[in-house]
Amino acid sequence: MALSAALRKYDGLWFGWSGETIDHWSGEVKIEDRAGVTVGLVDLEPADVDEYYNGYANKTLWPLFHHRIDLAQYERTYGEGYERVNRRFAEVLAPLIQPGDMIWIHDYHMIPMARDLRRLGIKNRIGFFLHTPWPARQLLVTLPHHRRLVESMFAFDLIGFHTQEWSDLFTDYVVTEAGGELFGHGGLECFGRKVQTGVFPIGIDVDGFLAARDSTLGARTYDRMAASAVFRSMIVGVDRLDYSKGLEERLLGYEQFLQDNPSMRGEVFLLQVTPISRDDVDSYQDIRARLDALAGRVNGAFADMDWQPIRYLNRTYRRDQLAGIYRAAKVGLVTPLRDGMNLVAKEYVCAQNPDDPGVLILSRFAGAAEQMGEALLVNPYSREELSDAIHKALTMPLAERIRKWEALMKVVRDTDVSIWRDDYVRALLSVDGDADDGRVADAAA
């Protein structure tokens, strides 16, 4: 959603993996039009998917960047696959790049790609944006060849983060571990090269989300959920199945709430929407099994003949349907253990009725917490703190709910995705002081 708007505005090309596999790498790029956006797609070999995507990206970098070094797997073949695929991407993309084009590379899947493009003679401006947290230096050094990974990032002209915390952690590594130096505002010099860093908090398409909320399907979904609640208060959580989202801790906190507040049993239920993801990765299979068991245990212990405390759904819903679900919920429960930003928090706020808004409970370890201080900020590791926050949210007076919502909605509007997009592009174009207009060549896995 964020990048399609940028590509339409700047006449850009989206380049990345097609999601399909091919028996042998061909390097063929398929140029297509997708909803008004030109895309360049390449197929990967099965070994590429296993080593690069399932391996280094999702078994090594993802858990490490979310502070889960206990789950990170450091296999040499994973690293080799990661380097190989990024080199292949660069070799395919380079001939498509024209003088004056600006290249914007996204996320941990493609960290070395700018280095590989530079080796092929590409001198265009190249920016990078990290959509996950950046890990603390003490954890990053557990990664074999961590210095090589960070050094490759100095082939970019601009590196963007969601929050000042993630930016500060990157700076700490460069200065403390790699012996780099600071210059100017957000500038870093190391490995014989300078790079600019910046903080660009991403948001949602506010007007688009409001239109989805007020659409026929959005309104119908709201009516269905309101009727389904039958005078009960609904708490909602919407998260991709992932150990970083704090789903087990959330269910335990909700269980604690039911134990602490017997008079509210039967008056409230939790709707947890959790689409399955990366199901071929062992750690995701494990968490799915644990969540199934935990939800069953809570329902078995507390359910009554006409009430089920948890509705646990492993399916995907459209954006307009989610908007209707959010609007019907008295409480939005967004409690990741660590998250780059978490746009569910902003979507929940945007979906609310201004005259009778729900309350957002937000993990202090989500990137969004840096901006959304009027939410009820919680430590998701503490089931007692979660229990207390749920009780406070459900009993909060209307005037206080409205005051908090108005402050949070201002944040949502002030960080609209168009502002994120334009701020980043403007910063990248100004890095060397002689910006020229050009297409955006966007590379994303």
C-alpha positions in Angstrom: 0.0 0.0 0.0 2.8 2.4 0.9 5.0 1.7 -2.0 2.4 1.6 -4.7 1.4 5.2 -4.0 5.1 6.2 -4.2 5.6 4.4 -7.5 2.6 5.9 -9.1 3.6 9.4 -8.1 7.2 9.1 -9.2 6.6 7.0 -12.3 8.6 4.1 -10.8 9.4 0.5 -11.3 8.9 -2.1 -8.6 11.5 -4.9 -8.8 11.7 -8.1 -6.8 11.0 -11.8 -6.4 7.9 -13.0 -8.2 7.1 -15.5 -5.5 7.5 -18.3 -8.0 10.3 -20.8 -8.5 12.1 -22.1 -11.6 14.3 -25.2 -12.0 17.4 -23.2 -13.0 18.2 -19.5 -12.6 17.6 -17.7 -15.9 18.0 -14.1 -14.9 14.9 -13.3 -17.0 12.9 -10.4 -15.8 9.2 -10.2 -16.6 7.9 -6.6 -16.9 4.2 -6.3 -16.1 1.6 -3.7 -15.2 -0.1 -4.3 -11.9 -2.8 -1.8 -11.0 -1.0 1.0 -12.7 2.4 0.1 -11.3 5.2 -1.2 -13.6 6.8 -4.3 -11.9 9.8 -6.3 -12.8 9.6 -9.9 -11.6 12.2 -12.6 -11.4 11.8 -16.3 -10.4 14.2 -18.0 -8.0 15.5 -21.5 -7.8 14.2 -23.7 -5.0 17.6 -23.6 -3.3 17.4 -19.8 -3.4 14.1 -19.8 -1.6 15.3 -22.3 1.0 18.7 -20.6 1.7 18.0 -17.0 1.0 14.3 -16.4 2.0 13.4 -19.2 4.4 17.0 -19.5 5.6 19.0 -16.3 6.1 16.1 -13.8 5.9 13.6 -15.6 8.1 15.7 -18.0 10.2 18.7 -15.7 10.8 18.0 -12.0 10.3 14.4 -11.9 11.4 14.8 -13.5 14.8 18.1 -11.6 15.4 16.6 -8.2 14.5 13.7 -9.0 16.9 16.1 -9.9 19.7 15.4 -13.6 19.5 18.9 -14.9 19.2 17.7 -18.1 20.8 15.8 -18.8 17.6 18.4 -17.5 15.1 20.1 -20.1 13.0 23.5 -19.4 11.6 24.1 -21.8 8.7 26.9 -21.1 6.2 24.7 -22.1 3.3 22.1 -19.6 4.4 24.6 -16.8 4.2 25.9 -18.0 0.8 22.3 -18.1 -0.5 21.7 -14.5 0.8 24.8 -13.2 -0.9 24.0 -15.1 -4.1 20.5 -13.9 -4.5 21.3 -10.3 -3.8 24.0 -10.5 -6.4 21.6 -12.0 -8.9 19.0 -9.3 -8.1 21.6 -6.6 -8.8 22.8 -8.1 -12.0 19.2 -8.3 -13.3 18.2 -4.8 -12.1 21.3 -2.9 -13.2 20.5 -2.9 -17.0 17.0 -1.4 -16.2 18.5 1.6 -14.3 18.6 4.8 -16.2 20.8 7.9 -15.5 19.0 10.0 -12.9 16.9 7.2 -11.5 16.7 7.0 -7.7 16.8 3.5 -6.2 14.9 2.7 -3.0 15.7 -0.7 -1.5 13.5 -2.2 1.2 14.1 -4.3 4.2 16.4 -6.9 5.6 16.1 -9.2 2.6 18.2 -6.8 0.4 20.8 -5.3 2.7 23.8 -6.1 0.4 22.1 -5.1 -2.8 23.5 -1.6 -3.0 27.0 -2.9 -2.6 26.4 -5.3 -5.5 25.0 -2.5 -7.7 28.0 -0.3 -6.9 30.3 -3.1 -8.0 28.4 -3.1 -11.3 29.1 0.6 -11.8 25.8 2.0 -10.7 26.4 5.5 -9.3 22.8 6.6 -8.8 21.4 7.6 -5.5 20.5 4.5 -3.5 18.4 4.6 -0.4 17.5 1.8 2.1 14.6 1.6 4.5 14.5 -1.0 7.3 10.9 -2.0 8.3 12.0 -4.1 11.3 13.8 -3.0 14.5 17.6 -2.8 14.4 19.2 -5.1 17.0 21.3 -4.0 20.0 25.0 -4.2 19.3 25.6 -6.9 21.9 23.2 -9.1 20.0 24.3 -8.2 16.5 27.8 -9.3 17.1 26.5 -12.9 17.5 25.9 -12.9 13.8 28.8 -14.4 11.8 30.3 -11.8 9.5 28.2 -9.0 11.2 30.8 -6.5 10.2 30.6 -7.4 6.5 26.8 -7.0 6.6 27.0 -3.5 8.2 29.9 -2.5 5.9 27.7 -3.3 2.9 25.1 -0.8 4.1 27.6 2.0 3.6 27.1 1.6 -0.1 23.7 3.3 0.4 23.4 7.1 0.4 20.6 7.2 3.0 19.4 4.6 5.6 16.0 5.1 7.1 14.5 3.7 10.3 11.0 3.9 11.8 12.2 5.2 15.2 15.0 7.1 16.8 15.7 4.0 19.0 16.4 1.8 15.9 18.6 4.6 14.4 20.5 5.0 17.7 21.2 1.3 17.9 22.6 1.3 14.4 24.8 4.3 15.2 26.0 2.6 18.4 27.3 -0.4 16.4 29.0 1.7 13.8 30.8 3.9 16.4 31.5 1.4 19.1 32.1 -1.8 17.2 33.3 -0.6 13.8 35.2 2.6 14.9 33.0 4.9 12.9 32.5 8.6 13.5 29.5 10.9 13.5 29.2 14.0 11.4 26.5 16.6 10.9 22.9 15.5 11.7 22.6 11.8 11.3 25.8 11.4 9.2 28.1 8.4 9.8 31.6 7.8 8.4 33.1 4.3 8.5 34.7 1.7 6.2 36.0 4.6 4.1 32.6 5.9 3.1 29.9 8.3 4.4 26.2 7.5 4.8 23.3 9.6 6.0 20.8 8.1 8.4 17.3 9.4 9.3 14.1 8.6 11.1 10.9 8.3 9.0 8.0 6.8 10.9 5.7 5.0 8.5 1.9 5.4 8.7 -1.2 4.3 7.0 -3.2 5.8 4.1 -5.7 7.6 6.3 -8.2 8.7 3.7 -8.0 5.3 2.0 -8.6 3.5 5.3 -11.5 5.7 6.3 -13.0 5.0 2.9 -12.6 1.3 3.5 -14.2 1.6 6.9 -17.2 3.4 5.5 -17.5 1.2 2.4 -20.5 -1.2 2.0 -18.5 -4.2 3.1 -16.8 -2.3 6.0 -20.2 -1.1 7.3 -21.7 -4.6 6.8 -18.8 -6.2 8.7 -19.2 -3.7 11.6 -22.9 -4.5 11.8 -22.2 -8.3 11.8 -19.6 -7.9 14.6 -21.7 -5.6 16.7 -24.6 -8.1 16.4 -22.3 -11.0 17.2 -21.1 -9.2 20.4 -24.7 -9.2 21.7 -24.1 -6.6 24.3 -20.7 -7.9 25.2 -17.5 -5.9 24.9 -15.1 -7.1 22.1 -11.4 -7.0 22.4 -9.5 -7.4 19.1 -6.0 -8.5 18.2 -4.9 -8.8 14.5 -1.4 -10.2 13.9 0.4 -12.4 11.5 1.4 -15.6 13.1 4.9 -14.8 14.4 6.8 -15.2 17.7 7.6 -11.4 17.7 3.9 -10.5 18.1 3.6 -11.6 21.7 0.6 -13.8 21.0 1.2 -16.3 23.7 1.9 -13.6 26.3 -1.3 -11.9 25.1 -3.5 -14.9 25.7 -1.8 -15.4 29.1 -2.6 -11.8 30.0 -6.2 -12.2 28.9 -6.4 -15.4 31.0 -5.1 -13.5 34.0 -7.8 -10.8 33.4 -10.5 -13.5 33.5 -9.0 -14.8 36.7 -8.7 -11.3 38.3 -12.2 -10.2 37.2 -14.8 -13.0 37.6 -17.7 -10.5 37.4 -16.6 -9.5 33.9 -16.7 -13.1 32.6 -19.4 -13.5 30.0 -19.3 -9.7 29.4 -16.2 -9.6 27.2 -14.5 -11.7 24.6 -11.3 -11.6 22.7 -11.3 -11.9 18.9 -7.8 -12.9 17.8 -7.3 -12.9 14.0 -4.0 -14.6 13.2 -3.3 -15.5 9.6 -0.7 -18.3 9.1 2.7 -17.3 7.8 6.0 -19.0 7.0 4.4 -22.3 7.9 7.4 -24.2 6.4 9.7 -22.7 9.2 9.9 -24.9 12.2 9.6 -22.2 14.8 6.3 -21.0 13.2 4.9 -24.5 13.3 5.8 -24.7 17.0 4.1 -21.4 17.9 1.0 -22.4 16.0 0.7 -25.6 18.0 1.3 -23.7 21.3 -1.3 -21.1 20.5 -3.9 -23.7 19.5 -3.4 -25.4 22.8 -3.4 -22.2 24.9 -6.6 -20.9 23.3 -8.3 -24.3 23.9 -7.2 -24.3 27.5 -8.6 -20.8 28.2 -11.9 -21.6 26.5 -12.1 -25.0 28.3 -11.5 -23.4 31.7 -13.8 -20.3 31.4 -16.4 -20.9 28.6 -20.1 -21.2 29.4 -23.0 -22.6 27.3 -23.6 -19.2 25.6 -20.1 -17.6 25.8 -16.7 -18.4 24.5 -13.9 -16.1 25.9 -11.6 -16.4 22.9 -12.5 -16.6 19.2 -9.2 -17.6 17.6 -9.2 -17.4 13.7 -6.4 -18.4 11.4 -7.5 -16.6 8.3 -7.0 -13.4 6.3 -9.5 -10.6 6.0 -9.7 -7.8 3.5 -8.8 -4.3 4.7 -12.4 -3.1 4.6 -13.5 -6.1 6.7 -10.7 -5.4 9.2 -11.8 -1.8 9.4 -15.3 -2.9 10.3 -13.9 -5.3 12.9 -11.7 -2.7 14.5 -14.6 -0.2 14.7 -16.8 -2.7 16.6 -14.0 -3.5 19.2 -14.0 -1.7 22.5 -10.3 -2.5 23.0 -7.5 -2.9 20.5 -4.8 -5.2 21.8 -1.5 -4.6 20.1 1.2 -6.2 22.2 4.2 -7.3 20.2 7.4 -8.3 22.1 9.3 -6.2 19.5 8.1 -4.6 16.3 9.5 -2.1 13.8 6.4 0.0 13.8 3.1 -2.0 13.8 0.4 -0.3 11.7 -2.4 -2.3 13.3 -2.2 0.2 16.1 -2.8 3.1 13.7 -5.5 1.2 11.8 -7.4 0.5 15.0 -7.3 4.2 16.0 -8.4 5.3 12.5 -11.3 3.0 12.4 -12.9 4.3 15.7 -16.2 6.2 16.1 -15.1 9.7 17.2 -18.2 9.9 19.5 -17.6 6.6 21.2 -14.0 5.4 20.5 -12.4 2.3 21.8 -9.1 2.2 23.7 -5.7 1.1 22.3 -3.5 -1.0 24.5 0.0 -0.9 23.0 3.3 -2.6 23.8 6.0 -0.2 24.8 8.3 -2.4 22.6 6.4 -1.6 19.4 7.9 1.2 17.3 4.5 2.9 17.3 4.8 3.5 21.1 7.4 6.2 20.4 4.7 8.3 18.8 1.5 7.0 20.4 2.0 7.8 24.1 -1.7 8.3 24.7 -2.3 4.6 24.3 -2.2 2.4 27.4 1.4 1.4 27.1 2.2 -2.0 28.6 5.0 -4.5 29.1 3.7 -7.5 27.2 5.9 -9.9 29.2 3.8 -9.1 32.4 0.5 -10.8 32.4 -0.6 -8.8 35.5 0.1 -5.5 33.6 -1.9 -6.7 30.6 -4.7 -7.8 32.9 -4.8 -4.4 34.6 -4.7 -2.5 31.2 -7.6 -4.5 29.9 -9.7 -3.7 32.9 -8.8 0.0 32.7 -9.6 0.1 29.0 -13.0 -1.5 29.5 -14.0 0.8 32.4 -12.5 4.0 31.1 -15.0 7.0 31.1 -16.2 8.3 27.8 -14.5 11.7 28.2 -11.1 10.1 28.7 -11.5 7.8 25.8 -12.4 10.7 23.5 -9.4 12.8 24.7 -7.0 9.9 24.1 -8.5 9.1 20.8 -8.2 12.6 19.5 -4.6 12.8 20.5 -3.9 9.4 18.8 -5.8 10.3 15.7 -3.7 13.4 15.3 -0.6 11.2 15.3 -2.2 8.9 12.7 -2.9 11.9 10.4 0.5 13.5 11.0 2.3 10.3 10.0 0.2 9.5 7.0 1.9 7.2 4.6 2.2 10.0 2.0 4.2 12.1 4.5 6.5 9.1 5.1 7.0 8.6 1.4 7.6 12.2 0.5 9.9 12.9 3.5 12.1 9.9 2.6 12.3 10.8 -1.1 13.1 14.4 -0.3 15.8 13.3 2.0 17.4 10.9 -0.5 17.3 13.5 -3.3 19.1 16.0 -1.1 21.8 13.8 0.2 24.5 15.1 -2.1 23.0 18.5 -2.6 22.4 18.3 -6.4 19.2 16.4 -6.7 17.6 15.8 -10.1 14.2 14.5 -10.9 14.0 10.9 -11.9 12.0 7.7 -11.6 12.0 5.6 -8.4 13.3 2.1 -9.0 12.0 0.3 -6.0 13.5 -3.0 -5.0 11.7 -5.1 -2.5 11.6 -8.8 -1.8 
